[in-house]
Amino acid sequence: MDFILFLTITALAVSLDSMLTGFAVGLKTKFTFTFSIIVAITTFVLCALAVALGVLIDGILGDFVQIVGAAFLIIIGICNFFKTAEDEICGKLNFKECFALGFAVGLDASVANLSIALMGYTSMLIPLFFAVMHFVMVSVGFALASTPLTKKLKHTNKIAGVMLVLLGIWKLLG
């Protein structure tokens, strides 16, 4: 398989949880580029670190990192589920929430980037590609949450938390 096609499929696969996260967050907040940018920057940093780590080791962290990412999603989802209307400030995410979600969804990309680095592909363009893909997929998730079909779901503040918990469990099982 051509490396560019392989890289694109891999980046798309590890970015699907970003789309679901963008959708879940989009149900309770309005779209801001800030969230997408923080997710992309966090993903880039994690992937760049994975390239550096891939040069040093030969791939023993894969399962552990996936478990940590899934745990983050579950914890964030539980916190969102129990968040009251008074806890939310104008329906916007704060930096800590953006970073935590970016870290959770970026860990998959870093593991994929680590495996690619271990195959000998250590270009820093690869982490940039993963970051751009995460940015696009989070934005798509927000856009899907803004469709007329989902406008009725915005009235419940529990769906986003449940979706993030289910996404975390799915990542644990997968």
Secondary structure, DSSP 4 states (H G I P E B T S, - for coil): --HHHHHHHHHHHHHHHHHHHHHHHHHHS---HHHHHHHHHHHHHHHHHHHHHHHH--S--HHHHHHHHHHHHHHHHHHHHH--GGGSBTTB--HHHHHHHHHHHHHHHHHHHHHHHHTT---THHHHHHHHHHHHHHHHHHHHHTSGGGGGGGG-SSHHHHHHHHHHHHHHH-
